[in-house]
């Protein structure tokens, strides 16, 4: 059974930090580009960042998080992380871990940034 289990969301003040984790199982981790998407109330889901978990480690970020968010992976533990620094109220959303082809999705974790 494929599972992507997120953790690490919560409530934080603007300027603060959170680290999201995504534990993957049930599929070959190295075969996929995995990352984070988010959906704010009333808005469409958007891609935040993706990382290719094979050795080339190719990474991408949406412009709005560049310089503030860092994606990384621990291939030995089939886990992807998203370190979020200098959070802003507009980062408030449900964050989803997913394969970046949209094939597999986690259940989401809420991130709320207060002003």
Secondary structure, DSSP 8 states (H G I E B T S, - for coil): --EEEEE--EEEETT--EEEEEEEESS-GGGSEEEEEEE-TTS--EEEEEEE-STT--EEE-GGGTTTEEEEEEGGGTEEEEEE-S--GGG-EEEEEEETTSS-B---EEEEEE-
